[in-house]
Amino acid sequence: MRRALAVLLICVIAVSTTSAQQSPATANTQQEPAQQTPLPAKASELRTQITALQPLTQITVFPARGAKKYGILVSSDQTTFTFHDIDGKSDLTYQYVDVKTVKEGYEGYKPKVQHHYGAIAFMVIGTVAFVVVGLVMYAKFKDKQQQMLNNMPTMPVLP
């Protein structure tokens, strides 16, 4: 239910952002020509890649500085793009020149449970493996002990 509300909120924000961005842009182009500085080749490739994606696409963003971020694409324009960071639960806007690369989908994302792999998952798996190995060793030891008791010679009883 929370996820559905979050997606609905993102859709509303995306629609309001794109409609607000389109209105002033059309007014500016009619009054005066826009002067844009050309983007570097890498940033231009990134812009082409991001504008090809649909809003609400799951992406992994690798910024030039900082850790990678996972999110949902909200909008994009000529110099920036905005996505909803699912871990930070906030909208982030990056300029194309400040990003190394963007990949479609989440890296390390487990779709069945809808979250990222984390250290806790590996700790749980390690603990379960440790317990299973311990139980197997205990069963082997118990079996070996029982065999030793069965094979032990009996002492004759003295009258």
ZILINZI-V929289 format. One record per helix or strand. SS is the DSSP state (~ for helix, > for strand). FROM is the first residue (numbers start at 1). LEN is the number of residues. If there is no record, write none. Layout:
# ZILINZI-V929289
SS/FROM/LEN + SS/FROM/LEN
This chain:
# ZILINZI-V929289
~/2/30 + ~/41/12 + >/58/6 + >/69/8 + >/80/6 + >/90/6 + ~/96/3 + >/99/6 + >/109/2 + >/115/2 + ~/119/33
